[in-house]
């Protein structure tokens, strides 16, 4: 399937709207916002 539709997929997925280069979404389960902020502060300079 990829080979048959490769130009479309390349344009759609990497060419402009589907992926953003600097955006990430993840989940942290039941961890509090404070815990996440502390983790980020501790690991920023690693």
Gaussian input, Z-matrix of N, CA and C with variables (Angstrom, degrees):
# hf/3-21g

backbone

0 1
 N
 C     1     B1
 C     2     B2     1     A1
 N     3     B3     2     A2     1     D1
 C     4     B4     3     A3     2     D2
 C     5     B5     4     A4     3     D3
 N     6     B6     5     A5     4     D4
 C     7     B7     6     A6     5     D5
 C     8     B8     7     A7     6     D6
 N     9     B9     8     A8     7     D7
 C    10    B10     9     A9     8     D8
 C    11    B11    10    A10     9     D9
 N    12    B12    11    A11    10    D10
 C    13    B13    12    A12    11    D11
 C    14    B14    13    A13    12    D12
 N    15    B15    14    A14    13    D13
 C    16    B16    15    A15    14    D14
 C    17    B17    16    A16    15    D15
 N    18    B18    17    A17    16    D16
 C    19    B19    18    A18    17    D17
 C    20    B20    19    A19    18    D18
 N    21    B21    20    A20    19    D19
 C    22    B22    21    A21    20    D20
 C    23    B23    22    A22    21    D21
 N    24    B24    23    A23    22    D22
 C    25    B25    24    A24    23    D23
 C    26    B26    25    A25    24    D24
 N    27    B27    26    A26    25    D25
 C    28    B28    27    A27    26    D26
 C    29    B29    28    A28    27    D27
 N    30    B30    29    A29    28    D28
 C    31    B31    30    A30    29    D29
 C    32    B32    31    A31    30    D30
 N    33    B33    32    A32    31    D31
 C    34    B34    33    A33    32    D32
 C    35    B35    34    A34    33    D33
 N    36    B36    35    A35    34    D34
 C    37    B37    36    A36    35    D35
 C    38    B38    37    A37    36    D36
 N    39    B39    38    A38    37    D37
 C    40    B40    39    A39    38    D38
 C    41    B41    40    A40    39    D39
 N    42    B42    41    A41    40    D40
 C    43    B43    42    A42    41    D41
 C    44    B44    43    A43    42    D42
 N    45    B45    44    A44    43    D43
 C    46    B46    45    A45    44    D44
 C    47    B47    46    A46    45    D45
 N    48    B48    47    A47    46    D46
 C    49    B49    48    A48    47    D47
 C    50    B50    49    A49    48    D48
 N    51    B51    50    A50    49    D49
 C    52    B52    51    A51    50    D50
 C    53    B53    52    A52    51    D51
 N    54    B54    53    A53    52    D52
 C    55    B55    54    A54    53    D53
 C    56    B56    55    A55    54    D54
 N    57    B57    56    A56    55    D55
 C    58    B58    57    A57    56    D56
 C    59    B59    58    A58    57    D57
 N    60    B60    59    A59    58    D58
 C    61    B61    60    A60    59    D59
 C    62    B62    61    A61    60    D60
 N    63    B63    62    A62    61    D61
 C    64    B64    63    A63    62    D62
 C    65    B65    64    A64    63    D63
 N    66    B66    65    A65    64    D64
 C    67    B67    66    A66    65    D65
 C    68    B68    67    A67    66    D66
 N    69    B69    68    A68    67    D67
 C    70    B70    69    A69    68    D68
 C    71    B71    70    A70    69    D69
 N    72    B72    71    A71    70    D70
 C    73    B73    72    A72    71    D71
 C    74    B74    73    A73    72    D72
 N    75    B75    74    A74    73    D73
 C    76    B76    75    A75    74    D74
 C    77    B77    76    A76    75    D75
 N    78    B78    77    A77    76    D76
 C    79    B79    78    A78    77    D77
 C    80    B80    79    A79    78    D78
 N    81    B81    80    A80    79    D79
 C    82    B82    81    A81    80    D80
 C    83    B83    82    A82    81    D81
 N    84    B84    83    A83    82    D82
 C    85    B85    84    A84    83    D83
 C    86    B86    85    A85    84    D84
 N    87    B87    86    A86    85    D85
 C    88    B88    87    A87    86    D86
 C    89    B89    88    A88    87    D87
 N    90    B90    89    A89    88    D88
 C    91    B91    90    A90    89    D89
 C    92    B92    91    A91    90    D90
 N    93    B93    92    A92    91    D91
 C    94    B94    93    A93    92    D92
 C    95    B95    94    A94    93    D93
 N    96    B96    95    A95    94    D94
 C    97    B97    96    A96    95    D95
 C    98    B98    97    A97    96    D96
 N    99    B99    98    A98    97    D97
 C   100   B100    99    A99    98    D98
 C   101   B101   100   A100    99    D99
 N   102   B102   101   A101   100   D100
 C   103   B103   102   A102   101   D101
 C   104   B104   103   A103   102   D102
 N   105   B105   104   A104   103   D103
 C   106   B106   105   A105   104   D104
 C   107   B107   106   A106   105   D105
 N   108   B108   107   A107   106   D106
 C   109   B109   108   A108   107   D107
 C   110   B110   109   A109   108   D108
 N   111   B111   110   A110   109   D109
 C   112   B112   111   A111   110   D110
 C   113   B113   112   A112   111   D111
 N   114   B114   113   A113   112   D112
 C   115   B115   114   A114   113   D113
 C   116   B116   115   A115   114   D114
 N   117   B117   116   A116   115   D115
 C   118   B118   117   A117   116   D116
 C   119   B119   118   A118   117   D117
 N   120   B120   119   A119   118   D118
 C   121   B121   120   A120   119   D119
 C   122   B122   121   A121   120   D120
 N   123   B123   122   A122   121   D121
 C   124   B124   123   A123   122   D122
 C   125   B125   124   A124   123   D123
 N   126   B126   125   A125   124   D124
 C   127   B127   126   A126   125   D125
 C   128   B128   127   A127   126   D126
 N   129   B129   128   A128   127   D127
 C   130   B130   129   A129   128   D128
 C   131   B131   130   A130   129   D129
 N   132   B132   131   A131   130   D130
 C   133   B133   132   A132   131   D131
 C   134   B134   133   A133   132   D132
 N   135   B135   134   A134   133   D133
 C   136   B136   135   A135   134   D134
 C   137   B137   136   A136   135   D135

   B1=1.4383
   B2=1.5274
   B3=1.3373
   B4=1.4668
   B5=1.5224
   B6=1.3249
   B7=1.4605
   B8=1.5269
   B9=1.3096
   B10=1.4571
   B11=1.5331
   B12=1.3021
   B13=1.4660
   B14=1.5282
   B15=1.3146
   B16=1.4612
   B17=1.5278
   B18=1.3271
   B19=1.4704
   B20=1.5347
   B21=1.3179
   B22=1.4673
   B23=1.5240
   B24=1.3455
   B25=1.4599
   B26=1.5225
   B27=1.3177
   B28=1.4597
   B29=1.5225
   B30=1.3102
   B31=1.4693
   B32=1.5256
   B33=1.3242
   B34=1.4638
   B35=1.5267
   B36=1.3369
   B37=1.4605
   B38=1.5220
   B39=1.3269
   B40=1.4578
   B41=1.5169
   B42=1.2988
   B43=1.4447
   B44=1.5051
   B45=1.2925
   B46=1.4272
   B47=1.5011
   B48=1.2837
   B49=1.4412
   B50=1.5069
   B51=1.2880
   B52=1.4578
   B53=1.5207
   B54=1.3366
   B55=1.4598
   B56=1.5154
   B57=1.2883
   B58=1.4530
   B59=1.5169
   B60=1.3125
   B61=1.4563
   B62=1.5220
   B63=1.3128
   B64=1.4579
   B65=1.5257
   B66=1.2925
   B67=1.4581
   B68=1.5207
   B69=1.3147
   B70=1.4585
   B71=1.5297
   B72=1.2976
   B73=1.4562
   B74=1.5148
   B75=1.3038
   B76=1.4515
   B77=1.5180
   B78=1.3128
   B79=1.4559
   B80=1.5144
   B81=1.3109
   B82=1.4573
   B83=1.5180
   B84=1.2944
   B85=1.4579
   B86=1.5144
   B87=1.3194
   B88=1.4654
   B89=1.5205
   B90=1.3157
   B91=1.4578
   B92=1.5238
   B93=1.3337
   B94=1.4622
   B95=1.5266
   B96=1.3113
   B97=1.4633
   B98=1.5213
   B99=1.3336
   B100=1.4668
   B101=1.5214
   B102=1.3164
   B103=1.4637
   B104=1.5188
   B105=1.3113
   B106=1.4638
   B107=1.5199
   B108=1.3361
   B109=1.4636
   B110=1.5223
   B111=1.3305
   B112=1.4636
   B113=1.5211
   B114=1.3095
   B115=1.4621
   B116=1.5246
   B117=1.3235
   B118=1.4654
   B119=1.5202
   B120=1.3277
   B121=1.4628
   B122=1.5248
   B123=1.3277
   B124=1.4690
   B125=1.5183
   B126=1.3260
   B127=1.4649
   B128=1.5236
   B129=1.3276
   B130=1.4667
   B131=1.5163
   B132=1.2995
   B133=1.4608
   B134=1.5206
   B135=1.2916
   B136=1.4755
   B137=1.5022
   A1=110.95
   A2=117.49
   A3=120.34
   A4=111.61
   A5=116.55
   A6=119.99
   A7=111.85
   A8=116.67
   A9=121.15
   A10=111.48
   A11=117.04
   A12=121.24
   A13=112.56
   A14=117.42
   A15=121.37
   A16=114.20
   A17=120.32
   A18=118.39
   A19=113.03
   A20=116.53
   A21=119.64
   A22=111.11
   A23=116.07
   A24=119.24
   A25=111.59
   A26=117.03
   A27=119.19
   A28=111.09
   A29=117.55
   A30=120.27
   A31=110.80
   A32=117.05
   A33=120.59
   A34=111.87
   A35=116.61
   A36=120.09
   A37=113.22
   A38=117.16
   A39=119.48
   A40=113.52
   A41=117.28
   A42=118.94
   A43=116.58
   A44=119.50
   A45=112.38
   A46=119.71
   A47=122.14
   A48=116.87
   A49=116.24
   A50=117.66
   A51=119.68
   A52=112.08
   A53=118.05
   A54=122.97
   A55=110.02
   A56=116.78
   A57=122.66
   A58=106.87
   A59=117.14
   A60=120.99
   A61=113.53
   A62=119.52
   A63=120.48
   A64=112.90
   A65=116.80
   A66=119.62
   A67=109.38
   A68=116.68
   A69=121.78
   A70=108.97
   A71=116.29
   A72=121.75
   A73=107.68
   A74=115.94
   A75=120.32
   A76=109.80
   A77=116.17
   A78=120.19
   A79=109.36
   A80=115.60
   A81=120.79
   A82=111.52
   A83=117.06
   A84=120.21
   A85=112.12
   A86=116.29
   A87=121.54
   A88=112.85
   A89=117.80
   A90=121.71
   A91=108.65
   A92=116.24
   A93=119.83
   A94=111.50
   A95=115.21
   A96=121.27
   A97=110.49
   A98=117.33
   A99=120.70
   A100=111.18
   A101=117.56
   A102=121.29
   A103=110.84
   A104=117.54
   A105=121.48
   A106=110.46
   A107=117.33
   A108=120.87
   A109=111.30
   A110=117.49
   A111=121.02
   A112=110.76
   A113=117.31
   A114=121.19
   A115=110.81
   A116=116.69
   A117=120.76
   A118=110.25
   A119=117.33
   A120=120.81
   A121=111.46
   A122=117.52
   A123=120.82
   A124=112.55
   A125=118.19
   A126=120.13
   A127=114.01
   A128=118.58
   A129=120.59
   A130=112.65
   A131=117.92
   A132=121.46
   A133=112.92
   A134=117.38
   A135=120.84
   A136=109.80
   D1=-43.17
   D2=-177.57
   D3=-56.76
   D4=-47.80
   D5=-176.95
   D6=-60.55
   D7=-38.60
   D8=-177.74
   D9=-68.19
   D10=-35.22
   D11=-174.69
   D12=-116.76
   D13=18.56
   D14=-174.34
   D15=-53.72
   D16=-47.13
   D17=179.84
   D18=-58.41
   D19=-40.63
   D20=178.74
   D21=-63.40
   D22=-49.20
   D23=-177.91
   D24=-63.48
   D25=-41.76
   D26=179.43
   D27=-61.75
   D28=-42.63
   D29=179.00
   D30=-68.41
   D31=-42.78
   D32=-176.96
   D33=-70.80
   D34=-46.78
   D35=-174.42
   D36=-80.70
   D37=-39.57
   D38=-174.79
   D39=-115.89
   D40=-3.73
   D41=-171.45
   D42=-97.83
   D43=-2.20
   D44=179.41
   D45=170.44
   D46=-31.08
   D47=-172.06
   D48=-134.54
   D49=-24.00
   D50=-172.62
   D51=-79.24
   D52=-46.88
   D53=-179.07
   D54=-104.07
   D55=139.72
   D56=171.22
   D57=-109.83
   D58=135.66
   D59=-175.25
   D60=-67.92
   D61=-27.33
   D62=-172.75
   D63=-124.62
   D64=38.00
   D65=-177.57
   D66=-132.21
   D67=130.87
   D68=-179.86
   D69=-134.20
   D70=138.05
   D71=175.48
   D72=-125.30
   D73=130.79
   D74=177.51
   D75=-145.14
   D76=173.10
   D77=177.88
   D78=-120.11
   D79=155.51
   D80=179.99
   D81=-123.94
   D82=12.52
   D83=178.42
   D84=65.99
   D85=-130.33
   D86=-177.14
   D87=-97.13
   D88=22.24
   D89=-179.26
   D90=-80.03
   D91=139.39
   D92=-178.01
   D93=-74.55
   D94=160.57
   D95=177.38
   D96=-60.95
   D97=-39.77
   D98=179.00
   D99=-60.74
   D100=-42.51
   D101=178.79
   D102=-62.41
   D103=-42.60
   D104=178.97
   D105=-64.47
   D106=-44.35
   D107=179.14
   D108=-61.83
   D109=-41.83
   D110=177.85
   D111=-63.15
   D112=-41.85
   D113=178.24
   D114=-61.05
   D115=-45.80
   D116=-179.66
   D117=-62.39
   D118=-44.55
   D119=179.59
   D120=-61.59
   D121=-40.43
   D122=-179.07
   D123=-71.79
   D124=-28.52
   D125=-173.92
   D126=-105.31
   D127=1.29
   D128=-178.81
   D129=-59.78
   D130=-37.09
   D131=-173.17
   D132=-100.06
   D133=11.19
   D134=-179.32
   D135=-80.60

